[in-house]
């Protein structure tokens, strides 16, 4: 007689007895801590002349140390959670990555076509020589892992327990996108962040979002470094063509519609699976830490606007 495979018990607790479950405030504080430590540490190292890849790698080490010291109970709860213990579904993750990548780049194209000056403010992760490999390791794998633990592992899980799948997916998407500051980056990250949230909820595994996030960053860093200084000679002509007012609006609308259709397909496909932790601890999910992350993103975005950047440059020159 054939014995049917065992099915997961959806009524079983996701964490072991005696452990403190992940709270919304834990995720909010973890997201703020990661954002502050990662940016301050990497900026300080870069100011000292440390190469970009090495700076991000050392900043990651500081982030890990901070997490272990300040968020040990929450991290312990995460390692006992089903989201951590469920292995990845590589086929679903790869398919989601391809579609999310297309939607993300479509939204960036739509935004940059309407606001071409915004492209200059997008940070470039470029390096050379041995540091390029360190950059690929740090920005392509380690930083995505840390960000997934903070945003989809702790923040979203805490919000799911407090307010449900829908609210958690939207809040984690908004906060993660705004944390990148630059408007063009925020526009491109919004669809990717939403897919990461829905992918975790659909598969029940945090590792799928780690895979997609790592693939996206590795591809962006790799292509950026490979193509740096090797673009065709007629690039300026192509750029001027995109700035043509007669083409800007139709191209932007077409790219936005394409990205929206792909995102809708992903939304309908990646439906959340039942989870006993959803709304298991109804309560507030908004805290001062979450507000601080949002304010940081808004202020950083405002600082990259052309008018504000010009004023900041003039003020800096006046102080010299």
C-alpha positions in Angstrom: 0.0 0.0 0.0 1.3 3.4 -1.0 1.7 5.8 1.9 0.8 9.4 0.9 3.4 12.0 1.6 3.1 13.9 4.9 1.5 17.3 4.7 2.6 20.3 6.8 0.5 21.0 9.8 -0.8 24.6 9.3 -2.1 24.7 12.9 1.3 24.0 14.4 3.2 27.0 15.9 5.9 28.4 13.7 8.3 28.9 16.6 9.4 26.6 19.3 7.8 26.8 22.8 9.3 29.4 25.1 10.6 31.6 22.2 9.4 35.1 21.7 7.6 35.5 18.4 8.6 38.2 16.0 6.8 41.5 16.8 6.1 44.4 14.4 8.2 46.7 16.5 11.1 44.3 16.2 11.0 44.5 12.4 10.7 48.2 12.4 13.7 48.7 14.6 15.7 46.1 12.6 15.0 47.9 9.4 16.0 51.3 10.9 19.2 49.8 12.4 20.3 48.2 9.2 19.6 51.3 7.2 21.5 53.5 9.7 24.5 51.2 10.3 24.9 50.2 6.7 24.9 53.7 5.3 27.0 55.3 8.1 29.6 52.5 8.1 30.0 52.4 4.3 30.1 56.2 4.0 32.8 56.4 6.7 34.9 53.8 5.0 34.6 55.4 1.6 35.6 58.7 3.1 38.7 57.0 4.3 39.6 55.9 0.8 38.5 52.3 1.2 37.4 50.7 -2.1 33.6 50.4 -2.6 33.5 46.6 -2.5 35.6 46.4 0.6 33.6 49.2 2.3 30.3 47.3 1.7 31.9 44.0 2.9 33.1 45.7 6.2 29.8 47.5 6.6 28.0 44.1 6.3 30.2 42.8 9.1 29.2 45.8 11.3 25.5 45.1 10.4 25.8 41.5 11.5 27.5 42.4 14.7 24.8 45.0 15.4 22.1 42.5 14.7 23.6 39.9 17.0 24.0 42.4 19.8 20.7 44.3 19.5 18.2 41.8 17.9 19.2 38.4 19.2 15.7 37.4 20.4 14.1 38.4 17.1 16.7 36.7 15.0 16.4 33.5 17.1 12.7 33.6 16.5 13.3 34.0 12.8 15.6 31.0 12.6 12.9 28.9 14.3 10.2 30.2 11.9 8.9 28.1 9.0 9.9 30.9 6.6 13.5 30.2 7.5 13.3 26.5 7.6 11.4 26.0 4.3 13.8 25.4 1.5 13.7 27.5 -1.7 11.7 26.7 -4.8 14.2 27.5 -7.4 11.9 27.3 -10.4 9.4 29.7 -8.9 12.2 32.0 -7.7 13.8 32.2 -11.2 10.6 32.8 -13.0 9.6 35.5 -10.5 13.0 37.1 -10.9 12.7 37.3 -14.7 9.3 38.9 -14.5 10.2 41.2 -11.7 13.4 42.3 -13.5 11.3 43.2 -16.6 8.7 45.1 -14.6 11.4 47.0 -12.6 13.3 48.1 -15.7 10.1 49.1 -17.4 9.1 51.4 -14.6 12.7 52.9 -14.5 12.5 53.5 -18.3 9.1 55.2 -17.9 10.4 57.5 -15.1 13.8 58.4 -16.7 12.1 59.1 -20.0 9.9 61.7 -18.4 12.6 63.0 -16.1 15.9 62.4 -17.9 17.8 64.5 -15.4 16.9 62.0 -12.7 19.2 59.4 -14.3 22.3 61.3 -13.1 21.4 60.8 -9.4 21.1 57.0 -9.6 24.1 55.6 -7.6 26.6 53.5 -9.6 28.1 50.5 -8.0 31.3 50.2 -10.0 34.7 48.9 -9.2 37.8 47.4 -10.8 40.4 44.7 -10.3 40.2 42.5 -7.2 37.7 44.8 -5.5 35.2 44.1 -8.2 35.0 40.5 -7.0 34.6 41.8 -3.4 31.8 44.1 -4.6 30.0 41.2 -6.3 30.2 39.2 -3.1 29.1 42.1 -0.8 26.5 43.9 -3.0 25.4 40.8 -4.9 25.0 38.3 -2.1 25.7 39.5 1.5 23.9 42.9 1.5 20.7 41.3 -0.1 20.8 38.6 2.5 21.0 41.1 5.3 18.2 43.2 3.8 15.9 40.2 3.3 16.4 39.2 6.9 15.5 42.7 8.1 12.7 43.6 5.7 11.0 40.4 4.6 12.2 38.3 7.5 11.5 40.5 10.5 9.6 43.6 9.4 7.1 41.8 7.1 6.7 38.9 9.5 5.9 41.2 12.4 3.4 43.2 10.3 1.7 39.9 9.1 1.1 38.9 12.7 -0.2 42.3 13.5 -2.3 43.2 10.4 -2.3 40.4 7.9 -0.7 39.6 4.5 -1.9 42.6 2.5 -0.8 45.3 4.9 2.6 43.6 5.5 3.3 43.2 1.8 2.5 46.9 1.2 4.4 48.3 4.2 7.5 46.3 3.6 7.4 47.3 -0.1 7.0 50.9 0.6 9.6 51.1 3.4 12.2 49.1 1.5 11.8 51.2 -1.6 11.9 54.5 0.2 15.0 53.4 2.0 16.9 53.7 -1.3 16.2 57.4 -1.4 16.9 58.3 -5.1 13.5 58.8 -6.9 14.6 56.7 -10.0 15.8 53.9 -7.7 12.6 54.0 -5.7 10.5 53.7 -8.8 12.5 50.7 -10.0 12.6 49.0 -6.6 8.9 49.3 -5.9 7.8 46.4 -8.2 10.7 44.3 -7.2 10.1 44.8 -3.5 6.4 43.9 -3.9 7.3 40.7 -5.8 9.8 39.8 -3.1 7.1 40.2 -0.4 4.5 38.2 -2.4 7.0 35.5 -3.3 7.8 34.9 0.4 4.1 34.7 1.2 3.4 32.5 -1.7 6.1 29.9 -1.1 6.5 30.2 2.7 10.2 30.5 2.3 12.4 33.6 2.9 15.2 32.0 0.8 13.3 32.6 -2.4 13.4 36.4 -1.8 17.1 36.1 -1.0 17.7 34.3 -4.4 15.7 36.9 -6.4 17.3 39.9 -4.6 20.8 38.4 -5.0 20.3 37.7 -8.7 19.0 41.3 -9.3 21.9 42.9 -7.5 24.6 40.6 -9.0 23.2 41.3 -12.5 23.1 45.0 -11.9 26.6 45.2 -10.5 28.1 42.8 -13.1 26.5 44.5 -16.1 27.3 48.0 -14.8 31.0 47.1 -14.3 31.2 45.3 -17.7 29.6 48.1 -19.7 31.3 51.0 -17.9 33.3 52.9 -20.6 32.3 50.4 -23.3 29.0 51.9 -24.5 28.7 52.6 -28.2 29.9 55.9 -29.7 26.4 56.8 -30.7 25.1 56.7 -27.1 24.7 60.5 -27.0 22.5 60.3 -30.2 20.3 57.6 -28.6 20.0 59.7 -25.4 19.0 62.8 -27.4 16.5 60.7 -29.2 14.9 59.6 -26.0 14.7 63.3 -24.8 12.6 64.1 -27.9 9.3 65.5 -26.4 7.4 63.8 -29.2 8.7 60.4 -28.1 9.0 60.8 -24.4 5.3 60.6 -23.4 4.4 57.7 -25.7 7.5 55.7 -24.7 6.9 56.4 -21.0 3.3 55.4 -21.2 4.1 52.2 -23.1 6.9 51.2 -20.6 4.6 51.9 -17.6 1.8 49.9 -19.1 4.1 47.0 -19.8 5.5 47.0 -16.3 2.0 47.3 -14.8 0.7 44.3 -16.8 3.7 42.2 -15.7 3.2 43.3 -12.1 -0.5 42.4 -12.2 0.4 38.9 -13.6 2.8 38.4 -10.7 0.3 39.6 -8.2 -2.4 37.2 -9.4 0.2 34.3 -9.6 1.9 34.8 -6.2 -1.1 34.4 -3.9 -0.2 34.0 -0.2 -0.4 30.4 1.2 -2.3 29.9 4.5 -0.2 30.6 7.5 -1.2 30.3 11.2 0.8 33.4 12.2 -1.3 35.7 10.0 -3.2 38.1 12.4 -2.1 35.9 15.3 -1.2 39.0 17.4 -3.6 41.8 16.1 -2.3 45.3 17.0 -0.4 48.4 15.9 2.3 47.9 13.3 3.4 51.6 13.0 6.1 52.9 15.3 8.7 55.7 15.5 11.3 53.4 13.9 9.2 52.9 10.8 8.4 56.6 10.6 12.1 57.3 10.8 12.9 55.0 7.9 10.2 56.7 5.8 11.4 60.2 6.6 14.9 59.2 5.8 13.8 58.0 2.3 11.7 61.1 1.7 14.5 63.5 2.7 17.1 61.5 0.7 14.8 61.6 -2.4 14.2 65.4 -2.0 18.0 66.0 -1.7 18.5 64.4 -5.1 16.1 66.7 -6.9 18.0 69.0 -9.4 17.0 72.2 -7.6 17.9 70.9 -4.2 21.2 69.5 -5.4 22.1 72.8 -6.9 21.3 74.6 -3.7 23.3 72.1 -1.7 26.3 72.5 -4.0 26.1 76.3 -3.8 25.9 76.1 0.0 28.9 73.7 0.2 31.0 76.0 -2.1 30.1 79.0 0.0 31.4 77.2 3.2 34.7 76.5 1.7 
